[in-house]
Amino acid sequence: MRRVLFRSHLPGTGAKMKTPAPVHAWDIVLVLLSLLLAILQTTTAQKNGINIYSLTVDSKVSSRFAHTVVTSRVVNRADTVQEATFQMELPKKAFITNFSMIIDGVTYPGNIKEKSVAQKKYSAAVSRGESAGLVQATGRKTEKFQVSVSVAPAAKVTFELVYEELLSRRLGAYELLLQIHPQQLVKHLQMDVHIFEPQGISFLETESTFMTNELAKALTTFQNQTKAHIQFKPTLSQQQISPEQQDTVLNGNFIIRYDVNRTSSGGSIQIENGYFVHYFAPEGLSTLSKNVIFVIDKSGSMSGRKIQQTQEALLKILDDLRPYDQFNLISFSGEATQWKPQLVPASAENVKEAKSYVAGIQAQGGTNINDAMLMAVQLLERANREELLPARSVTLIVLLTDGDPTVGETNPSRIQKNVQEAIDGQYSLFCLGFGFDVSYAFLEKLALDNGGLARRIYEDSDSALQLQDFYQEVANPLLTSVAFEYPSNAVEAVTQDHFRLFFKGSELVVAGKLRDQSPDILSARVRGQLNLEDITFVTESSVAEQEEAFRSPKYIFHSFMERLWAYLTIQQLLEQMVSTKSDAEKQALEARALSLSLNYSFVTPLTSMVITKPEGQEQSEVAEKPVENESRHRNVYSGPALFGTHSMRDRMSRITASVSSAISVPDQASRDLDIRIKETTTTAPPPAPIQAPSVILPLPGQSENQLCVDLKHSQGLLNLLSDPGQGVEVTGHYEMGKAKFMWIDVTFKNPQLQVRASPEHVVVTRNRRNSAYKWKETLYSVVSGLKMTMDKAGLLLLSSPDRVTIGLLSWDGPGEGLRLLLRDVDRFSSHVNGTLGQFYQDVLWGPPAAADDSKRTLRVQGRDHSATRELKLDYQEAPPGKEIFCWSVEL
């Protein structure tokens, strides 16, 4: 026990005052808590000066094109002028189309102008950095829009932000991402998402990182064949963290994923207001054989976690290669080294040998990208000359690097030129930039010049999963040389209509304008190459029928297809600007993209939005579209925000700092206070902590209703639980030396879904798509009737009305590690089996031992197990857990 003694002297004298009674540390803590509470109450009052009384998010998705309107209404309830800050995180692929503020009945709009004009006209605002602060990259998928305005006492302000995006199909699903973070309770908070897909909605699922069971009551989903409506309208009490706490629980992402039905022609032509869009994603095609070379950076900057995650991802990717694929590996630092002198088939033996090579890669040295890339191309050219590349196979080069070139040829332009000349349009190059020390613009041009794309890999616990996900997107090529053909008298202004590759789970999109005298039926032919033959898909669409289908005002917004066409055209023009070599051509592309951006009011990399403010405040601010490479070396904002005043977290850090300085020990020069800490120790050793068992099993129909199972004699891969009747299987990898699970997998047959729990995170895999969640990160997801929830304590529950509930937990109490729990075990079928499943077959308890009634025998499937009544920790309770008595069995 510690005691803190205070001894005080009068400054400047030798007179001693009477020594007061000892003051315990808890007395100081109580004083500090009172002080902290007072500060917090003051801070909360300041924070609540700006009150959000209404916040609505309305998103209409018409044929994959999303139009989202965010409206926030606030009032200043303080007696003085307060600053209101509107914040919204929106998807990176989205274009802002409008922003306005209504203050005292006067509307202050945002005006979109050419970037150079805006910068000249408002150079004073730009020079003060206001342009950089309005829109900035904040995360992997989002950008933050922010604007502030001064609000007079009792005055009201309405903020409205509008943005649009075309949802891309990735690994078999479209994804709409919405951010919700009001930072305070809101009287009227409502989110509405309307989806209209003429092809028909094949599946729809929602996921949230803030949803609780109470909030889930405010979520409703309606769906028929072609339409869906998702509404979220929580009450004030549902928004609260708890009845005692007035802070909001709403803080995070709301995600909607869905897909549409496919026709035998593989395509759908949709027409609205004189414009058309052609979606193409045929089903049932066989995967083409591929030749792939992985070019892996092993320079010194890749050392540590980066190279470990790269190795982890490559080991999984190698497992996913098909036997008829060919592959090779090139690793490089200052020099490049190839694993084999030529491409080899992805046989079990070759894959095993490649894994050994990958596991032995060590990071050191410089970065010679040029030589490594030319080595890869030379290897492919030699294979081509020797006719080792199968006819109609697809050849891919995948480059992974984390830094700029430092050895050999280091000029980025010359490297790009060398690689493009070497590849000469024969192969596709995909570039992965690991972290922010690499020039993304360099990698993007390198990829686009050679028929591929670039992707940034973010340094995080799930970097290996990001690599695997990217590979999954390109792992299954279905068609090559895809060309869209339309009657020349029917359409004009058509977007890109030739594509080098089509991959499984993706979608090709072509849009255009109907000519004035176009026929009543719009027909299209899509030609492509399969493994052994050419194929042609024919699609026809009635103009009148399609126009009629899009007349429902509730689910669409007028002329959305024209805006979709403009959006897609601008995105493709911006990509062409990156890859073109001619300055004249680049200027022509830029002029066209700029004209479209201004005509359709899109904030793109070529335009800026000038935001006017009331007189007496900063007269203008400039919002610009960030580009991917601008986020290099930047400390990105980590928390999502929809609307709020200054961050409470910032205030808390300042409060903490003040408290720390208030209780710091004075130096020798100050004689006012002398703090001495005395330790009293005991010689008795502390009792051994009570341990949490590996698994706690409830046993239905038994008087001894809890069984604590410890894995003492089990090692390696274990079939923990398998129930064909339930369509569920649970496996795990247990290390006896560490006395813990390294991972636990839960696999469902319907829906086809796998959940892997490791000490670092939880990974949910569906349709080859991985989603990673950190422990204690709130999660609420519903997939085809299967509900996945995770609370702040880190308990992940997988449940559905007719299934056993399976729980996973990363326990950080005594005996820390992964834990498994089961609920609703009476739902097991008679076919359940496995290391744990056996306890749900015929279980017979023997009588208590004569000498010790805390010991019994448990007979399971003809085998006897010794069971001992012991005190254990129930890990289903938050640490430190709850002490329980249960029958302990060792397996």
DOLUMPA-199442 format. One line per 5 residues: number of its first residue (from 1); for each residue x, y, z of C-alpha. Coordinates in steps of 0.25 Angstrom, whole numbers, plus 5000, padded with zeros to 4 digits. Layout:
NUM	X Y Z ~ ... .
***
This chain:
1	5000 5000 5000 ~ 5005 5014 4997 ~ 5004 5026 5006 ~ 5007 5041 5001 ~ 5012 5050 5012 .
6	5011 5065 5011 ~ 5021 5074 5019 ~ 5020 5089 5017 ~ 5030 5100 5021 ~ 5027 5115 5021 .
11	5036 5121 5010 ~ 5048 5129 5014 ~ 5048 5124 5028 ~ 5052 5112 5036 ~ 5040 5111 5044 .
16	5033 5098 5044 ~ 5018 5096 5043 ~ 5011 5085 5050 ~ 5011 5073 5042 ~ 4997 5069 5037 .
21	4991 5056 5037 ~ 4995 5046 5026 ~ 4987 5049 5013 ~ 4984 5036 5005 ~ 4986 5036 4990 .
26	4971 5033 4988 ~ 4968 5047 4994 ~ 4977 5053 4983 ~ 4970 5045 4973 ~ 4956 5050 4978 .
31	4960 5064 4978 ~ 4966 5063 4963 ~ 4953 5055 4959 ~ 4945 5067 4964 ~ 4953 5077 4957 .
36	4953 5069 4944 ~ 4938 5067 4945 ~ 4936 5082 4946 ~ 4945 5084 4934 ~ 4937 5074 4926 .
41	4924 5080 4930 ~ 4929 5094 4925 ~ 4934 5088 4913 ~ 4921 5080 4910 ~ 4914 5093 4911 .
46	4923 5100 4901 ~ 4922 5088 4892 ~ 4906 5089 4893 ~ 4906 5103 4889 ~ 4904 5099 4875 .
51	4893 5089 4875 ~ 4889 5080 4863 ~ 4874 5079 4863 ~ 4873 5072 4850 ~ 4882 5063 4841 .
56	4878 5055 4829 ~ 4885 5047 4819 ~ 4877 5044 4806 ~ 4884 5035 4796 ~ 4877 5030 4783 .
61	4884 5019 4775 ~ 4879 5018 4761 ~ 4885 5008 4752 ~ 4898 5008 4761 ~ 4899 5023 4760 .
66	4898 5029 4774 ~ 4893 5043 4777 ~ 4895 5047 4792 ~ 4890 5059 4799 ~ 4894 5062 4814 .
71	4886 5073 4821 ~ 4890 5078 4835 ~ 4882 5089 4842 ~ 4888 5095 4854 ~ 4885 5106 4864 .
76	4894 5114 4873 ~ 4888 5113 4887 ~ 4900 5121 4894 ~ 4900 5135 4898 ~ 4911 5139 4889 .
81	4916 5136 4875 ~ 4920 5122 4872 ~ 4927 5115 4861 ~ 4920 5104 4854 ~ 4928 5094 4847 .
86	4921 5085 4836 ~ 4929 5072 4833 ~ 4926 5061 4824 ~ 4934 5049 4819 ~ 4931 5044 4805 .
91	4936 5033 4796 ~ 4949 5037 4789 ~ 4943 5033 4775 ~ 4931 5043 4778 ~ 4930 5057 4772 .
96	4924 5068 4780 ~ 4914 5075 4772 ~ 4908 5085 4781 ~ 4910 5092 4795 ~ 4902 5103 4801 .
101	4899 5110 4814 ~ 4886 5117 4818 ~ 4888 5127 4829 ~ 4877 5136 4834 ~ 4869 5132 4821 .
106	4881 5136 4812 ~ 4887 5125 4803 ~ 4902 5125 4801 ~ 4905 5115 4790 ~ 4918 5109 4786 .
111	4922 5112 4771 ~ 4930 5102 4763 ~ 4941 5109 4755 ~ 4954 5105 4747 ~ 4964 5102 4758 .
116	4974 5113 4752 ~ 4963 5123 4751 ~ 4959 5121 4766 ~ 4973 5121 4771 ~ 4976 5134 4764 .
121	4963 5141 4768 ~ 4965 5136 4783 ~ 4980 5136 4784 ~ 4979 5142 4798 ~ 4970 5131 4803 .
126	4979 5120 4797 ~ 4992 5126 4802 ~ 4986 5125 4816 ~ 4984 5110 4814 ~ 4969 5110 4814 .
131	4969 5102 4801 ~ 4976 5091 4807 ~ 4967 5090 4819 ~ 4954 5089 4812 ~ 4955 5075 4805 .
136	4966 5065 4809 ~ 4969 5051 4808 ~ 4966 5044 4822 ~ 4966 5029 4820 ~ 4967 5018 4810 .
141	4953 5020 4804 ~ 4949 5034 4808 ~ 4952 5049 4807 ~ 4948 5059 4818 ~ 4940 5072 4814 .
146	4940 5083 4824 ~ 4935 5097 4825 ~ 4933 5107 4837 ~ 4924 5119 4839 ~ 4922 5128 4851 .
151	4908 5128 4856 ~ 4901 5139 4864 ~ 4893 5135 4877 ~ 4880 5128 4874 ~ 4883 5128 4859 .
156	4881 5116 4851 ~ 4889 5111 4839 ~ 4886 5100 4829 ~ 4897 5093 4822 ~ 4895 5084 4810 .
161	4905 5076 4802 ~ 4902 5068 4790 ~ 4912 5058 4784 ~ 4911 5047 4773 ~ 4918 5034 4769 .
166	4917 5022 4760 ~ 4918 5009 4769 ~ 4928 5000 4763 ~ 4926 4985 4764 ~ 4937 4978 4772 .
171	4938 4963 4775 ~ 4923 4961 4771 ~ 4917 4973 4779 ~ 4914 4988 4779 ~ 4917 4996 4791 .
176	4911 5009 4796 ~ 4919 5015 4808 ~ 4913 5026 4817 ~ 4919 5032 4829 ~ 4911 5036 4841 .
181	4918 5044 4853 ~ 4909 5055 4858 ~ 4918 5057 4871 ~ 4905 5060 4879 ~ 4891 5055 4880 .
186	4882 5059 4869 ~ 4867 5061 4871 ~ 4863 5058 4857 ~ 4874 5048 4851 ~ 4870 5040 4838 .
191	4877 5033 4827 ~ 4869 5028 4815 ~ 4875 5020 4804 ~ 4867 5017 4791 ~ 4872 5007 4781 .
196	4866 5004 4768 ~ 4872 4993 4759 ~ 4864 4989 4746 ~ 4872 4976 4745 ~ 4867 4972 4759 .
201	4874 4972 4772 ~ 4880 4958 4775 ~ 4885 4960 4789 ~ 4886 4972 4799 ~ 4894 4973 4812 .
206	4897 4984 4822 ~ 4909 4986 4831 ~ 4912 4996 4842 ~ 4923 4999 4851 ~ 4915 5007 4861 .
211	4902 4999 4861 ~ 4897 4993 4875 ~ 4885 4983 4877 ~ 4877 4995 4882 ~ 4881 5004 4870 .
216	4877 4992 4861 ~ 4863 4994 4864 ~ 4863 5007 4857 ~ 4868 5001 4844 ~ 4858 4996 4834 .
221	4860 4989 4821 ~ 4850 4988 4810 ~ 4853 4980 4797 ~ 4845 4975 4785 ~ 4850 4970 4772 .
226	4856 4983 4766 ~ 4855 4993 4778 ~ 4861 4994 4792 ~ 4859 5004 4803 ~ 4868 5005 4815 .
231	4864 5014 4826 ~ 4871 5018 4839 ~ 4864 5027 4849 ~ 4869 5026 4863 ~ 4862 5033 4875 .
236	4870 5041 4885 ~ 4871 5030 4895 ~ 4875 5020 4884 ~ 4887 5029 4881 ~ 4892 5030 4895 .
241	4904 5022 4899 ~ 4896 5019 4912 ~ 4885 5025 4920 ~ 4895 5032 4929 ~ 4904 5037 4918 .
246	4899 5048 4908 ~ 4909 5045 4897 ~ 4905 5039 4884 ~ 4909 5025 4880 ~ 4908 5028 4865 .
251	4922 5029 4860 ~ 4926 5021 4848 ~ 4923 5014 4835 ~ 4909 5010 4829 ~ 4912 5001 4817 .
256	4902 4995 4808 ~ 4906 4984 4798 ~ 4897 4978 4787 ~ 4898 4971 4773 ~ 4888 4970 4762 .
261	4883 4958 4754 ~ 4890 4955 4741 ~ 4884 4951 4727 ~ 4889 4940 4718 ~ 4894 4951 4709 .
266	4903 4956 4720 ~ 4899 4970 4718 ~ 4888 4981 4721 ~ 4885 4993 4713 ~ 4878 5004 4721 .
271	4872 5017 4715 ~ 4868 5030 4721 ~ 4865 5044 4716 ~ 4873 5042 4703 ~ 4885 5035 4709 .
276	4889 5020 4711 ~ 4898 5012 4719 ~ 4902 4998 4716 ~ 4906 4988 4727 ~ 4914 4976 4724 .
281	4917 4965 4733 ~ 4914 4951 4728 ~ 4913 4939 4737 ~ 4917 4924 4735 ~ 4930 4927 4727 .
286	4942 4918 4730 ~ 4955 4925 4735 ~ 4966 4927 4725 ~ 4980 4921 4728 ~ 4990 4932 4733 .
291	5005 4934 4733 ~ 5008 4943 4745 ~ 5022 4948 4750 ~ 5022 4955 4764 ~ 5033 4965 4765 .
296	5035 4968 4780 ~ 5043 4979 4786 ~ 5053 4974 4797 ~ 5060 4987 4800 ~ 5064 4991 4814 .
301	5052 4999 4815 ~ 5043 4987 4814 ~ 5049 4981 4826 ~ 5041 4977 4838 ~ 5026 4976 4838 .
306	5025 4980 4823 ~ 5033 4968 4818 ~ 5026 4959 4828 ~ 5012 4963 4822 ~ 5017 4962 4808 .
311	5022 4948 4811 ~ 5009 4944 4818 ~ 5001 4950 4806 ~ 5010 4943 4795 ~ 5008 4929 4802 .
316	4993 4930 4801 ~ 4994 4935 4787 ~ 5002 4924 4783 ~ 4992 4914 4789 ~ 4981 4921 4780 .
321	4989 4918 4767 ~ 4982 4908 4758 ~ 4990 4896 4753 ~ 4989 4901 4738 ~ 4995 4915 4742 .
326	5010 4918 4741 ~ 5018 4927 4750 ~ 5031 4932 4754 ~ 5037 4941 4765 ~ 5047 4952 4764 .
331	5052 4959 4777 ~ 5060 4972 4776 ~ 5068 4982 4784 ~ 5080 4988 4778 ~ 5080 4976 4769 .
336	5069 4967 4763 ~ 5069 4952 4765 ~ 5059 4942 4759 ~ 5055 4930 4766 ~ 5055 4921 4754 .
341	5061 4923 4740 ~ 5047 4922 4733 ~ 5032 4921 4736 ~ 5028 4908 4743 ~ 5014 4901 4745 .
346	5007 4904 4758 ~ 5008 4889 4762 ~ 5008 4885 4776 ~ 5023 4883 4776 ~ 5026 4896 4770 .
351	5017 4904 4779 ~ 5023 4897 4791 ~ 5037 4901 4786 ~ 5033 4915 4783 ~ 5027 4916 4797 .
356	5041 4912 4803 ~ 5047 4923 4794 ~ 5037 4934 4799 ~ 5039 4930 4813 ~ 5054 4932 4812 .
361	5054 4946 4806 ~ 5061 4956 4814 ~ 5060 4971 4813 ~ 5073 4979 4811 ~ 5079 4989 4801 .
366	5074 4999 4791 ~ 5063 4999 4781 ~ 5066 4996 4766 ~ 5052 4996 4760 ~ 5057 4998 4746 .
371	5065 4985 4745 ~ 5055 4977 4752 ~ 5044 4981 4743 ~ 5053 4978 4730 ~ 5057 4965 4736 .
376	5042 4961 4737 ~ 5039 4965 4722 ~ 5052 4958 4717 ~ 5047 4945 4724 ~ 5034 4946 4717 .
381	5040 4949 4704 ~ 5048 4937 4705 ~ 5036 4929 4708 ~ 5029 4935 4697 ~ 5040 4931 4687 .
386	5041 4917 4692 ~ 5025 4916 4691 ~ 5024 4913 4705 ~ 5012 4923 4707 ~ 4999 4916 4704 .
391	4991 4922 4693 ~ 4980 4932 4698 ~ 4986 4931 4712 ~ 4987 4944 4720 ~ 5000 4949 4724 .
396	5001 4958 4737 ~ 5013 4965 4744 ~ 5010 4969 4758 ~ 5020 4979 4764 ~ 5020 4982 4779 .
401	5030 4993 4784 ~ 5030 5003 4796 ~ 5040 5013 4791 ~ 5045 5022 4780 ~ 5056 5016 4771 .
406	5070 5018 4778 ~ 5079 5009 4770 ~ 5082 5008 4755 ~ 5073 5016 4747 ~ 5066 5025 4756 .
411	5059 5035 4747 ~ 5044 5032 4748 ~ 5041 5036 4734 ~ 5052 5028 4728 ~ 5048 5016 4736 .
416	5034 5018 4730 ~ 5039 5019 4716 ~ 5048 5007 4717 ~ 5037 4998 4723 ~ 5026 5002 4713 .
421	5036 5000 4701 ~ 5040 4986 4707 ~ 5025 4982 4709 ~ 5020 4987 4696 ~ 5006 4985 4699 .
426	5007 4970 4700 ~ 5005 4968 4716 ~ 4998 4975 4727 ~ 5005 4982 4738 ~ 4999 4984 4752 .
431	5006 4993 4762 ~ 5005 4992 4777 ~ 5010 5004 4786 ~ 5013 5000 4800 ~ 5011 5011 4809 .
436	5014 5026 4806 ~ 5029 5026 4803 ~ 5026 5023 4789 ~ 5022 5032 4778 ~ 5008 5028 4775 .
441	5008 5036 4762 ~ 5020 5029 4757 ~ 5013 5015 4759 ~ 5000 5020 4754 ~ 5006 5024 4741 .
446	5015 5011 4740 ~ 5002 5003 4741 ~ 4993 5011 4732 ~ 5003 5011 4721 ~ 5003 4996 4721 .
451	4988 4992 4722 ~ 4988 4991 4737 ~ 4985 4999 4749 ~ 4991 5004 4762 ~ 4987 5002 4776 .
456	4992 5007 4790 ~ 4994 4997 4801 ~ 4992 5004 4814 ~ 5002 5000 4826 ~ 4993 4993 4836 .
461	4990 4980 4842 ~ 4983 4976 4830 ~ 4993 4979 4819 ~ 4994 4965 4815 ~ 4979 4964 4813 .
466	4980 4976 4805 ~ 4990 4969 4796 ~ 4982 4957 4795 ~ 4969 4964 4792 ~ 4976 4972 4780 .
471	4981 4958 4775 ~ 4967 4953 4776 ~ 4962 4964 4767 ~ 4971 4960 4755 ~ 4973 4945 4758 .
476	4961 4940 4749 ~ 4962 4946 4735 ~ 4950 4942 4727 ~ 4951 4950 4714 ~ 4962 4957 4706 .
481	4961 4967 4695 ~ 4947 4972 4699 ~ 4940 4981 4689 ~ 4926 4988 4689 ~ 4919 4991 4676 .
486	4907 5000 4674 ~ 4900 5004 4661 ~ 4907 5017 4656 ~ 4893 5023 4653 ~ 4888 5021 4667 .
491	4899 5026 4677 ~ 4909 5037 4679 ~ 4919 5042 4690 ~ 4922 5028 4694 ~ 4931 5025 4706 .
496	4943 5015 4705 ~ 4938 5003 4697 ~ 4950 4994 4696 ~ 4956 4987 4708 ~ 4968 4978 4709 .
501	4963 4969 4720 ~ 4950 4965 4727 ~ 4952 4959 4741 ~ 4942 4950 4749 ~ 4934 4958 4759 .
506	4936 4972 4752 ~ 4927 4979 4742 ~ 4930 4987 4729 ~ 4922 5000 4727 ~ 4920 5008 4714 .
511	4911 5020 4713 ~ 4907 5029 4702 ~ 4897 5038 4696 ~ 4885 5034 4687 ~ 4885 5041 4673 .
516	4872 5049 4670 ~ 4868 5040 4660 ~ 4872 5027 4667 ~ 4864 5014 4664 ~ 4853 5009 4674 .
521	4862 4997 4678 ~ 4876 5000 4682 ~ 4885 4987 4679 ~ 4899 4984 4683 ~ 4910 4974 4681 .
526	4921 4970 4690 ~ 4932 4962 4685 ~ 4943 4955 4693 ~ 4953 4944 4693 ~ 4951 4931 4701 .
531	4961 4920 4703 ~ 4958 4913 4690 ~ 4949 4922 4682 ~ 4944 4936 4680 ~ 4930 4939 4686 .
536	4920 4950 4683 ~ 4909 4955 4692 ~ 4896 4961 4686 ~ 4888 4971 4695 ~ 4875 4978 4690 .
541	4867 4989 4698 ~ 4854 4996 4695 ~ 4856 5011 4696 ~ 4842 5014 4700 ~ 4841 5002 4711 .
546	4854 5007 4717 ~ 4850 5021 4717 ~ 4837 5017 4724 ~ 4845 5009 4735 ~ 4852 5021 4740 .
551	4840 5030 4742 ~ 4838 5027 4757 ~ 4842 5040 4764 ~ 4844 5033 4778 ~ 4855 5024 4774 .
556	4863 5033 4763 ~ 4867 5047 4761 ~ 4864 5054 4748 ~ 4875 5052 4736 ~ 4883 5043 4745 .
561	4888 5035 4733 ~ 4893 5048 4726 ~ 4901 5051 4739 ~ 4906 5037 4740 ~ 4911 5038 4725 .
566	4918 5051 4729 ~ 4924 5045 4742 ~ 4930 5033 4734 ~ 4935 5041 4723 ~ 4943 5050 4732 .
571	4949 5039 4740 ~ 4954 5032 4727 ~ 4959 5046 4722 ~ 4967 5048 4735 ~ 4973 5034 4733 .
576	4977 5036 4719 ~ 4984 5049 4723 ~ 4993 5041 4732 ~ 4997 5031 4721 ~ 4998 5040 4709 .
581	5012 5044 4704 ~ 5008 5056 4695 ~ 5006 5070 4701 ~ 4996 5074 4691 ~ 4988 5062 4693 .
586	4989 5064 4708 ~ 4984 5078 4707 ~ 4972 5074 4698 ~ 4968 5063 4708 ~ 4969 5073 4720 .
591	4961 5083 4712 ~ 4950 5073 4710 ~ 4950 5068 4724 ~ 4950 5082 4729 ~ 4938 5086 4721 .
596	4930 5074 4725 ~ 4934 5077 4740 ~ 4929 5091 4739 ~ 4916 5088 4731 ~ 4912 5077 4741 .
601	4917 5084 4753 ~ 4927 5074 4758 ~ 4938 5077 4767 ~ 4950 5069 4760 ~ 4965 5070 4760 .
606	4963 5081 4750 ~ 4952 5090 4757 ~ 4950 5096 4770 ~ 4938 5100 4778 ~ 4938 5115 4783 .
611	4930 5116 4796 ~ 4925 5130 4800 ~ 4922 5134 4814 ~ 4914 5145 4820 ~ 4920 5159 4821 .
616	4930 5161 4832 ~ 4935 5147 4832 ~ 4946 5141 4823 ~ 4940 5144 4809 ~ 4943 5131 4802 .
621	4949 5118 4804 ~ 4953 5108 4792 ~ 4950 5093 4792 ~ 4958 5085 4783 ~ 4958 5070 4779 .
626	4971 5063 4786 ~ 4979 5054 4777 ~ 4984 5041 4782 ~ 4999 5045 4782 ~ 4996 5058 4790 .
631	4994 5050 4803 ~ 5009 5045 4802 ~ 5016 5048 4816 ~ 5003 5053 4822 ~ 4998 5050 4835 .
636	4984 5046 4831 ~ 4972 5049 4840 ~ 4967 5036 4846 ~ 4953 5038 4851 ~ 4941 5039 4843 .
641	4933 5052 4844 ~ 4919 5056 4839 ~ 4917 5069 4847 ~ 4922 5075 4859 ~ 4929 5085 4867 .
646	4944 5084 4872 ~ 4948 5069 4876 ~ 4945 5065 4890 ~ 4957 5056 4889 ~ 4966 5069 4887 .
651	4960 5075 4899 ~ 4962 5063 4908 ~ 4977 5063 4904 ~ 4978 5077 4908 ~ 4971 5074 4921 .
656	4980 5062 4924 ~ 4992 5071 4922 ~ 4987 5081 4931 ~ 4985 5071 4942 ~ 4998 5065 4940 .
661	5005 5078 4942 ~ 4997 5081 4954 ~ 5002 5069 4962 ~ 5016 5069 4957 ~ 5027 5068 4968 .
666	5033 5082 4970 ~ 5048 5084 4968 ~ 5058 5086 4980 ~ 5057 5101 4979 ~ 5042 5101 4983 .
671	5041 5098 4998 ~ 5025 5099 4998 ~ 5023 5084 4996 ~ 5030 5072 4999 ~ 5024 5059 4994 .
676	5029 5045 4999 ~ 5024 5032 4994 ~ 5026 5020 5004 ~ 5024 5006 5000 ~ 5019 4995 5010 .
681	5022 4981 5005 ~ 5017 4968 5009 ~ 5026 4955 5009 ~ 5014 4946 5006 ~ 5014 4942 4991 .
686	5002 4946 4983 ~ 4992 4935 4980 ~ 4992 4928 4967 ~ 4982 4935 4958 ~ 4970 4928 4954 .
691	4971 4924 4939 ~ 4960 4925 4928 ~ 4958 4911 4921 ~ 4961 4909 4906 ~ 4946 4907 4904 .
696	4933 4908 4912 ~ 4922 4898 4908 ~ 4908 4899 4912 ~ 4902 4885 4913 ~ 4887 4885 4910 .
701	4878 4876 4919 ~ 4889 4873 4929 ~ 4889 4878 4944 ~ 4904 4880 4942 ~ 4901 4891 4931 .
706	4915 4896 4929 ~ 4927 4889 4924 ~ 4941 4896 4925 ~ 4950 4890 4914 ~ 4965 4892 4915 .
711	4974 4887 4903 ~ 4986 4881 4909 ~ 4989 4869 4900 ~ 4984 4875 4887 ~ 4993 4881 4876 .
716	4993 4887 4862 ~ 4980 4887 4854 ~ 4967 4883 4861 ~ 4953 4880 4856 ~ 4946 4886 4868 .
721	4932 4886 4863 ~ 4925 4881 4851 ~ 4910 4880 4849 ~ 4905 4877 4834 ~ 4891 4879 4839 .
726	4894 4893 4843 ~ 4904 4895 4831 ~ 4915 4900 4840 ~ 4929 4896 4843 ~ 4939 4901 4854 .
731	4954 4898 4853 ~ 4966 4904 4860 ~ 4981 4903 4861 ~ 4985 4901 4875 ~ 5000 4902 4880 .
736	5002 4894 4893 ~ 5016 4901 4895 ~ 5009 4915 4896 ~ 4996 4909 4902 ~ 4987 4917 4892 .
741	4980 4917 4879 ~ 4987 4923 4867 ~ 4974 4924 4860 ~ 4960 4919 4860 ~ 4952 4918 4847 .
746	4937 4918 4846 ~ 4931 4913 4832 ~ 4917 4914 4828 ~ 4911 4907 4816 ~ 4899 4916 4814 .
751	4902 4927 4813 ~ 4916 4923 4808 ~ 4924 4931 4818 ~ 4937 4929 4826 ~ 4941 4936 4839 .
756	4955 4935 4843 ~ 4959 4940 4857 ~ 4974 4942 4860 ~ 4980 4950 4872 ~ 4982 4962 4863 .
761	4968 4963 4856 ~ 4956 4957 4851 ~ 4955 4954 4836 ~ 4941 4951 4829 ~ 4943 4945 4815 .
766	4931 4944 4805 ~ 4932 4943 4790 ~ 4947 4944 4791 ~ 4945 4957 4797 ~ 4952 4960 4811 .
771	4948 4970 4821 ~ 4957 4972 4834 ~ 4952 4977 4847 ~ 4961 4980 4859 ~ 4956 4974 4873 .
776	4947 4983 4881 ~ 4943 4990 4868 ~ 4928 4991 4868 ~ 4922 4983 4857 ~ 4908 4980 4852 .
781	4905 4972 4839 ~ 4894 4964 4834 ~ 4897 4955 4822 ~ 4886 4946 4817 ~ 4880 4944 4831 .
786	4893 4942 4838 ~ 4896 4953 4848 ~ 4910 4957 4852 ~ 4912 4966 4864 ~ 4924 4971 4872 .
791	4923 4980 4884 ~ 4934 4989 4891 ~ 4938 4977 4900 ~ 4942 4970 4887 ~ 4932 4959 4887 .
796	4928 4955 4873 ~ 4915 4947 4872 ~ 4910 4939 4860 ~ 4896 4936 4861 ~ 4883 4934 4853 .
801	4869 4929 4857 ~ 4871 4914 4854 ~ 4885 4912 4857 ~ 4895 4911 4869 ~ 4901 4924 4873 .
806	4916 4924 4872 ~ 4924 4934 4879 ~ 4939 4938 4878 ~ 4947 4946 4887 ~ 4961 4951 4888 .
811	4962 4950 4904 ~ 4973 4959 4910 ~ 4970 4954 4924 ~ 4978 4943 4932 ~ 4982 4933 4922 .
816	4980 4942 4910 ~ 4977 4938 4896 ~ 4966 4934 4887 ~ 4954 4928 4893 ~ 4942 4921 4887 .
821	4928 4920 4893 ~ 4914 4914 4889 ~ 4900 4918 4892 ~ 4886 4912 4888 ~ 4893 4898 4887 .
826	4880 4891 4887 ~ 4879 4895 4873 ~ 4891 4885 4869 ~ 4886 4874 4860 ~ 4889 4859 4863 .
831	4901 4859 4853 ~ 4909 4869 4861 ~ 4924 4864 4863 ~ 4938 4868 4866 ~ 4947 4871 4878 .
836	4936 4879 4884 ~ 4924 4874 4877 ~ 4925 4861 4883 ~ 4920 4867 4896 ~ 4907 4869 4889 .
841	4905 4854 4886 ~ 4902 4844 4897 ~ 4908 4849 4910 ~ 4908 4840 4922 ~ 4912 4845 4936 .
846	4918 4835 4946 ~ 4915 4836 4961 ~ 4924 4845 4969 ~ 4937 4839 4974 ~ 4936 4832 4988 .
851	4948 4840 4994 ~ 4946 4853 4987 ~ 4932 4858 4982 ~ 4939 4868 4973 ~ 4943 4858 4964 .
856	4934 4850 4954 ~ 4936 4842 4941 ~ 4930 4847 4928 ~ 4927 4837 4917 ~ 4926 4842 4903 .
861	4925 4833 4891 ~ 4930 4821 4898 ~ 4942 4829 4904 ~ 4944 4833 4919 ~ 4949 4847 4923 .
866	4952 4851 4937 ~ 4944 4863 4941 ~ 4948 4872 4953 ~ 4940 4883 4960 ~ 4949 4895 4960 .
871	4948 4910 4961 ~ 4950 4917 4947 ~ 4949 4930 4940 ~ 4937 4932 4931 ~ 4943 4940 4919 .
876	4929 4943 4914 ~ 4929 4955 4924 ~ 4939 4967 4922 ~ 4953 4965 4928 ~ 4956 4962 4939 .
881	4944 4952 4937 ~ 4935 4946 4946 ~ 4938 4934 4955 ~ 4930 4922 4953 ~ 4930 4907 4958 .
886	4930 4897 4946 ~ 4934 4883 4943 ~ 4948 4884 4937 ~ 4952 4874 4926 ~ 4966 4873 4919 .
891	4967 4868 4905 .
***
